[in-house]
Amino acid sequence: MNDRNLTPDAFEYLSKSDEERIIYCKKDHWIGYGSAAKLVEILEDKFLDPPQMRHEGLLIYGDSNNGKTVILKRMYDLHKVKLEAIEKGNITTYEIPILYFQAPTIPDESRLYSLILDELCVPHKRIEKVSIKANLVKHYLCKLGTRMILIDEIHSSLTGNLNKQRTFIDDLKQLSNSLSLTIILAGTRIAHSALSIGAETESRFPSIELPRWNNDRKYRSFLATYERCLPLKEASNLAEDPEIMSALFHKSEGLIGKTVNLIKKAAVKAIKSKREYIIVDDIEYLPKL
């Protein structure tokens, strides 16, 4: 009987070996907490936009390791290609409605186009002229019905030469305009500063900050929900133990990614110790030597 209200998968894993349960604890689990669920809802709304002359994109920004990548990948998983053939007239094709990739480490349009072509599995020469790559990108994105591009770690492309940064941003806007698709960006405050260079750019990529957590009811609710994903044989009551909750919050610095990593490591220790529940001494990044 699932009296601890574990998720169905976690409950199923209770009867498996320690090794299998440890691997499961290390996996990523989507938790639709308030801010994350709201952002996915916003992205869904943009994904369903009809073709327009000027699609409004979005910048999600905040501290590193605070859940931006998880949100983008959640959106990608909801709409990624299922490799189902689609008949268009006498032609059989496939749709790739959404793309996800990490931004190039410099503001370089040639690298940007290569990343897109790689995601589309289109053969190309990396040293090819930019104009040829650009035409390939536009041809295949149109042919494959791509409606949204998710670009993570965009701050990597928005450092260094200001002219190159502006050119790179213009390339993104032109790609969106020419193909009537939506571009979503995610990055740190560096990206927010770089995209605030002008009113036109700010209006094209309005920004939403993903803030750090406070040690409050919302954080407690997240801990309680995440514990449901852990196939431990005893309850840890993470959200009800003030000492554990305080340790998680302070060692994670209010960052959701760090919180999750701490819980994963603690759950593994709980299984290896045969204790089967998390104690405050389990809340650490690395063991003391």
C-alpha positions in Angstrom: 0.0 0.0 0.0 1.4 3.4 -1.0 0.6 5.1 2.3 3.5 7.6 1.9 2.0 9.0 -1.4 5.1 8.3 -3.4 4.9 8.8 -7.2 3.9 5.6 -9.0 7.4 5.1 -10.3 9.1 5.7 -7.0 6.6 3.3 -5.3 7.4 0.6 -7.9 11.2 1.0 -7.2 10.8 0.3 -3.5 10.9 -3.4 -4.2 14.0 -3.2 -6.4 17.7 -3.6 -5.5 19.7 -0.9 -3.7 21.7 -0.4 -6.9 18.6 0.2 -9.0 17.1 2.6 -6.4 20.4 4.6 -6.2 20.3 5.0 -10.0 16.7 6.1 -9.8 17.5 8.7 -7.1 20.2 10.2 -9.3 17.7 10.7 -12.2 16.1 14.1 -12.9 12.5 14.4 -12.0 10.2 17.2 -13.2 8.6 19.1 -10.3 6.0 21.6 -11.5 6.4 24.1 -8.8 4.8 27.5 -9.2 7.4 29.5 -11.1 8.4 26.6 -13.3 4.8 25.7 -14.2 4.0 29.3 -15.0 7.0 29.7 -17.3 6.0 26.4 -19.1 2.5 27.8 -19.5 3.9 31.0 -21.0 6.1 29.0 -23.4 3.1 26.9 -24.4 1.1 30.0 -25.2 3.9 31.3 -27.4 4.4 27.9 -29.1 0.7 28.0 -30.1 1.0 31.5 -31.7 -0.2 31.6 -35.3 2.3 32.8 -38.0 3.1 36.5 -37.5 5.3 39.1 -39.1 7.1 39.7 -35.8 7.1 37.0 -33.1 7.8 38.1 -29.6 10.5 35.9 -28.0 11.4 35.7 -24.3 14.5 35.8 -22.1 14.5 33.7 -18.9 17.3 34.9 -16.7 18.6 34.3 -13.2 21.5 32.8 -11.3 23.3 29.7 -12.6 21.9 26.4 -11.3 18.5 27.8 -10.6 16.3 25.7 -12.9 16.3 27.5 -16.3 17.7 24.6 -18.2 15.1 22.2 -16.6 12.3 24.5 -17.7 13.6 24.7 -21.3 14.1 20.9 -21.5 10.6 20.3 -20.1 9.2 22.4 -22.9 11.4 20.6 -25.4 10.3 17.2 -24.1 6.6 18.1 -24.5 7.0 18.9 -28.2 10.1 17.2 -29.5 9.9 15.2 -32.7 8.2 11.8 -32.5 9.5 10.6 -35.9 6.0 10.1 -37.3 5.9 10.5 -41.1 3.6 13.3 -42.4 2.3 13.3 -46.0 2.4 16.7 -47.7 1.0 16.2 -51.2 3.2 13.6 -52.8 6.1 14.1 -50.3 6.7 12.2 -47.1 8.4 14.4 -44.5 8.8 14.7 -40.7 8.1 17.6 -38.5 10.6 19.0 -36.0 8.4 21.6 -34.2 11.0 22.6 -31.5 14.7 22.7 -31.2 16.9 23.0 -28.0 20.6 23.7 -27.9 23.2 25.6 -26.0 24.4 28.9 -27.4 27.9 29.1 -29.0 30.6 30.3 -26.7 31.2 33.4 -28.8 28.8 35.7 -30.8 29.4 34.0 -34.1 26.7 33.5 -36.6 28.5 30.7 -38.4 28.6 28.6 -35.2 25.0 29.4 -34.5 23.9 28.0 -37.9 26.1 25.0 -37.5 24.5 24.2 -34.1 21.0 24.5 -35.7 22.0 22.2 -38.6 23.5 19.7 -36.2 20.2 19.6 -34.3 18.4 19.0 -37.6 20.9 16.3 -38.6 21.7 18.2 -41.8 25.2 17.4 -43.2 27.2 20.5 -43.8 30.8 21.8 -43.9 31.7 23.8 -40.8 34.0 26.0 -42.9 31.2 26.7 -45.4 30.3 30.3 -46.1 27.9 31.9 -43.7 25.4 32.7 -46.4 25.2 29.1 -47.5 24.7 27.9 -44.0 22.0 30.5 -43.5 20.2 29.3 -46.6 20.4 25.7 -45.4 19.0 26.6 -42.0 16.1 28.6 -43.4 15.3 25.8 -45.9 15.2 23.0 -43.4 13.5 24.9 -40.6 10.7 25.8 -43.0 10.5 22.3 -44.5 10.4 20.7 -41.1 7.8 23.0 -39.7 9.9 24.3 -36.8 7.9 26.7 -34.6 10.1 27.4 -31.7 13.9 27.5 -30.9 15.1 27.2 -27.3 18.6 28.6 -26.8 20.2 27.9 -23.4 23.3 29.6 -21.8 22.8 32.6 -24.1 25.1 34.7 -22.0 28.0 32.7 -23.5 27.3 34.4 -26.8 26.8 37.9 -25.4 30.3 38.8 -24.2 33.3 40.4 -25.8 33.0 42.7 -28.9 29.8 44.8 -28.7 29.4 45.0 -32.5 29.6 41.2 -32.7 27.0 40.9 -29.9 24.6 43.2 -31.7 25.1 41.4 -35.0 24.4 38.1 -33.3 21.2 39.4 -31.7 20.2 40.8 -35.1 20.7 37.4 -36.7 18.4 35.9 -34.1 15.7 38.5 -34.9 16.0 38.0 -38.6 15.8 34.3 -38.3 12.6 34.7 -36.3 11.2 37.2 -38.8 12.0 35.3 -42.0 10.6 32.0 -40.7 7.8 33.3 -38.4 9.1 31.3 -35.5 9.6 32.1 -31.8 13.0 32.2 -30.2 13.3 31.6 -26.4 16.6 32.5 -24.6 17.8 31.5 -21.2 20.9 32.8 -19.4 22.3 34.8 -16.5 22.1 38.5 -15.7 24.8 39.1 -18.2 22.3 38.1 -20.9 19.7 40.4 -19.4 22.2 43.4 -19.4 23.3 42.6 -23.0 19.7 42.4 -24.3 18.8 45.7 -22.6 20.9 47.7 -25.1 17.9 49.2 -26.9 14.2 49.4 -26.8 13.7 47.4 -29.9 15.7 44.5 -28.6 14.0 44.6 -25.2 10.6 44.5 -26.8 11.6 41.6 -29.0 13.0 39.6 -26.0 11.1 40.7 -22.9 12.7 39.2 -19.8 11.4 37.3 -16.8 13.7 36.7 -13.8 13.7 33.3 -12.2 14.5 34.3 -8.6 16.2 32.4 -5.9 14.0 30.7 -3.3 13.2 32.0 0.1 13.1 29.7 3.1 9.3 29.7 3.3 6.2 27.7 2.6 6.9 27.4 -1.2 10.3 25.9 -0.5 8.8 23.6 2.1 6.2 22.5 -0.5 8.9 21.8 -3.1 10.8 19.6 -0.6 7.7 17.6 0.3 6.9 17.1 -3.4 10.4 16.0 -4.3 10.5 13.5 -1.4 7.6 11.7 -3.2 10.1 10.9 -6.0 12.6 9.1 -3.7 12.2 5.3 -3.3 13.3 5.2 0.3 11.7 2.7 2.6 11.2 5.1 5.4 9.9 8.7 5.4 12.4 11.5 5.8 9.9 14.2 6.3 12.2 16.8 4.7 9.6 19.6 4.8 8.7 18.9 8.5 12.1 18.8 10.0 13.3 22.4 10.6 17.0 21.3 10.9 17.0 19.4 7.6 15.1 22.2 5.8 17.5 24.8 7.1 20.5 22.8 6.1 19.1 22.3 2.6 18.3 26.0 2.2 21.6 27.4 3.4 23.9 24.9 1.7 21.9 25.4 -1.6 22.0 29.2 -1.2 18.3 29.2 -2.3 19.1 27.7 -5.7 16.8 25.0 -6.9 19.5 23.1 -8.8 21.7 22.9 -5.8 18.8 21.9 -3.6 18.0 19.0 -5.9 21.7 17.9 -6.0 21.9 17.9 -2.2 18.7 15.8 -2.0 19.9 13.3 -4.6 23.2 12.8 -2.7 21.5 12.5 0.6 19.1 9.9 -0.7 22.0 7.8 -2.0 23.6 8.0 1.4 20.4 6.9 3.1 20.2 3.8 0.9 23.9 2.9 1.3 23.7 3.3 5.1 20.7 0.9 5.2 19.0 3.6 7.3 16.5 4.3 4.5 15.7 7.9 5.5 17.6 11.2 5.2 19.2 12.8 8.3 20.8 16.3 8.5 24.3 14.8 8.4 23.5 13.5 4.9 23.1 17.1 3.6 26.5 17.9 2.1 28.0 18.2 -1.4 31.2 16.2 -0.8 32.1 13.8 2.0 34.6 15.0 4.6 38.0 13.2 4.2 
